[in-house]
Amino acid sequence: MLERISSVLISKCLITKDQPLLLGVSGGPDSLCLLDVLHQLGYQVIVAHYNHMLRDESNSEEEEVRKLTTKMNFQYITGRGDIRSYAELNNLSLEEAARISRYGFMFQQAEIFNAQAVSVGHTADDQVETVLMHLLRGAGLSGLRGMSYLSLPNTWSQSISLVRPLLGVWREEIQNYLIERNLNPTQDTSNLDVRFYRNRLRHEVIPYLESINPHLCKKLWLTAEILREDYSVLENLTETVWDKCIMAEGEGFLALAHAPVQDLPLSLQRMLLRKCISILNPGLRDVDFESIERGIKFLNNPSIYGRVDLVAGLYLLYEKNEDLIESSNDIRLRDSEIDRRSNLLPKERVWLATWGADLPNTEWPQIVPNTETKLVIPGEVLLEGHWRILAERLENSEEVTTQFKDYEDPFQAWLDLESLQLPLLIRTRLPGDRLQPLGMENGSIKVSDLMINCKIPRRSRERWPLIISGEEIAWVPGLRIAQGFQIKETTKGILHLSIFYQSLQQ
Amino acid sequence: MLERISSVLISKCLITKDQPLLLGVSGGPDSLCLLDVLHQLGYQVIVAHYNHMLRDESNSEEEEVRKLTTKMNFQYITGRGDIRSYAELNNLSLEEAARISRYGFMFQQAEIFNAQAVSVGHTADDQVETVLMHLLRGAGLSGLRGMSYLSLPNTWSQSISLVRPLLGVWREEIQNYLIERNLNPTQDTSNLDVRFYRNRLRHEVIPYLESINPHLCKKLWLTAEILREDYSVLENLTETVWDKCIMAEGEGFLALAHAPVQDLPLSLQRMLLRKCISILNPGLRDVDFESIERGIKFLNNPSIYGRVDLVAGLYLLYEKNEDLIESSNDIRLRDSEIDRRSNLLPKERVWLATWGADLPNTEWPQIVPNTETKLVIPGEVLLEGHWRILAERLENSEEVTTQFKDYEDPFQAWLDLESLQLPLLIRTRLPGDRLQPLGMENGSIKVSDLMINCKIPRRSRERWPLIISGEEIAWVPGLRIAQGFQIKETTKGILHLSIFYQSLQQ
């Protein structure tokens, strides 16, 4: 067995002898066996014991492990936590709370001691239980493939891996090893308690299924081995399409390019979505089928619209940046106009974001809400995200009139200077803001309704810059100017405003 | 439910109304429901009933289905088979024998009636049982993905697909439908018999597992849905690498190019091997883990050598076509010599073949065993697979001597014409054949030992051409000439023999 584990340590766990390895030791059979094996093989081990303080024997167990470690001349570190309180506070099962605390402790210590990896004692039996647990709860490949000899669970650390050298060793072999080596493990009494789901599997379900197929465990173990390789191919494929599908990453959000995601086979769409979720919420375990399917259905809906909640405060939001331009009348833009707004996000994208995330908005002009900025003429004001507003004074002439009539560009305005009350202000909308847009015969319309009609996404409306003359709205950039400020035959001075995107590269 | 099945028929089974569909109807709830649904939806159905003659009620059931079909104005065809005898003769389980006979009948009839597909009544419950059965027996993705709405099981037909429109409908829904429509299915009493593995799953295992997770069936059904998509990505990838990996296909064999197969990820190696097996043995179901792993281990063994048995009379055989040239002394070949043997199979390949298969052998000269051919001088004899042997007479000269000394090419021979007993014969080895190869000081060696020493694969030895002078072996082409026929200082006439590959293109 020593030889088998030695070979796994080298070829599957990629552990070397020249850097310490942090080993979580509960004192139970598995970790005790692994500790002894690593000692015999001459590895540098830092023994980490986490006292869950859940049972009466917790303290004496801590002491047992300490004694053994000292005899082996290994460094010994301990952590403690009140798991019961932690579980209650965070609405977690005891088992889950214990797991989170224990792994948090081990990886934190591994970083401090510059360990190459954290090692745990999961066995072949644990693997079988994991596979079966996932199967009964419902899982895809990511669950059915079970645990890995080597993984980088970035929940706990960006660089330290988690290794499981005993993943191919059966509990029975460990028992025999311990007897042979005259080692006495502590008995975790909770193992005998059918309270925990996993224990029910171990003591009831697996023995029952073995009555149907005596080779069940070996078969399920092999299934995991094989599915792990299948999963890894899909994982690599997902890696390959990542850059094409993910257009932006930021604090609490990812932007998916809709078209390439739609082109992926279903399987890779699911992989991609799971990967995105794990990036935004690395601690989230076992994302359920239904959440993923909800997302997949949303993404593939031919009349995709709006948003859908996914899981754990994450949502998908569909946006199409043509809406504004298409709906703001039948405006023909010059090529240069279109160029001005290119170099941005793709036409159609789907945001995956946490509830609180501040999604970027570079394709529309935006300003900080509830602020006022004076617009000096001539002058230029910098808005958010590389957008600018430029103000210049023109004399009325046939040339100017032709120009503004010719280019019905909603991102430029030609206003009658004399009708305006200077200085102009730039601010976001206020409750009750209305205007009579150019072309409307009678009455006025709420600014918010105008924005809704033009299909400006809700999140952009709140930050949309308005040009204010006195108490009146003179221009809603990108949409309309107010009827009252249009150029008349008598107009002498013209205010030309232009709002545009100018990335740093240009 | 009608609407749901209609949508599945169109979008997942790709069934149209302008061509008949062959429906297997046992008279049980599932097929009866499907028959009624197809009738209501206005499909053209050919009803096929197969009488397994296993139970007393078999004949009355056949009659029941006939009556119903006549009422619906559908064509009705029946088949019969003595399943019990068939099973005993072929050493099959009753269930397996029934399945083979039934599907054979349905596809045969589907071809006759030009049906677009064969349809069967598998339900969502059947799907769950299939997944669970595979899991408990041990299976990879190909088993865990369960059955498909649409498949092309080329075991039965190259062009007619198999569809399962009820794969998303639960047995309970079918029961309710039958009550509502006032339809009385026959009761297959074997369903209530725990003799069959599947029935044990249905009546014992699933109810037990449902006591652990009440949503088990729904979850397992979804698992299959999801794994099917994952499998399909891997299947497409396998398709992509196929041409690179498979160098030759023939009656009972495939030649795998060793290097590209080794470069594949494990998962795709397994997929490729399974696909190869299914091509050579389309009827083989549920190839087990162990056989595949034996093959994978063989393929990835850094010191791969010889052969390994796989499954159902299939074996893998490794060959490297350098062996001969490398081991036949330190022979430096001119480029042109190497060219002469290129355009063949890759240097290293692995045959997957059935026991009886006649593997092609184009890279070595071969002839039909136990035949004798005269070699006329000058003249040319055609061997197997585009190999030829050319004989010409030369006068001894300094030029000739230099030539044969310079090019130590084992595929050419310069012999002392006067020592030879004409006409020369070409034949394969006989028991007891020996020669004293050029360079051997004393005694002689068995031809078979010489071939083994030179690592000529067993299957090529039996067809290797030998050049015979009287009772003696004058030349083993590719290996050595006999000491007694070498050119001496006194040699006047020289026989120049040359054996070479010449494909039709050249």
Chai-1 contact restraints between the chains, C-beta under 6 A:
chainA,res_idxA,chainB,res_idxB,connection_type,confidence,min_distance_angstrom,max_distance_angstrom,comment,restraint_id
A,L136,B,I212,contact,1.0,0.0,6.0,A-B,restraint_1
A,L136,B,N213,contact,1.0,0.0,6.0,A-B,restraint_2
A,G138,B,K219,contact,1.0,0.0,6.0,A-B,restraint_3
A,G140,B,I226,contact,1.0,0.0,6.0,A-B,restraint_4
A,L141,B,D230,contact,1.0,0.0,6.0,A-B,restraint_5
A,N213,B,L136,contact,1.0,0.0,6.0,A-B,restraint_6
A,K219,B,G138,contact,1.0,0.0,6.0,A-B,restraint_7
A,L222,B,F289,contact,1.0,0.0,6.0,A-B,restraint_8
A,I226,B,G140,contact,1.0,0.0,6.0,A-B,restraint_9
A,E229,B,L266,contact,1.0,0.0,6.0,A-B,restraint_10
A,E229,B,S267,contact,1.0,0.0,6.0,A-B,restraint_11
A,D230,B,L141,contact,1.0,0.0,6.0,A-B,restraint_12
A,D230,B,S267,contact,1.0,0.0,6.0,A-B,restraint_13
A,V233,B,P265,contact,1.0,0.0,6.0,A-B,restraint_14
A,V233,B,S267,contact,1.0,0.0,6.0,A-B,restraint_15
A,P265,B,V233,contact,1.0,0.0,6.0,A-B,restraint_16
A,L266,B,E229,contact,1.0,0.0,6.0,A-B,restraint_17
A,S267,B,E229,contact,1.0,0.0,6.0,A-B,restraint_18
A,S267,B,D230,contact,1.0,0.0,6.0,A-B,restraint_19
A,S267,B,V233,contact,1.0,0.0,6.0,A-B,restraint_20
A,F289,B,L222,contact,1.0,0.0,6.0,A-B,restraint_21
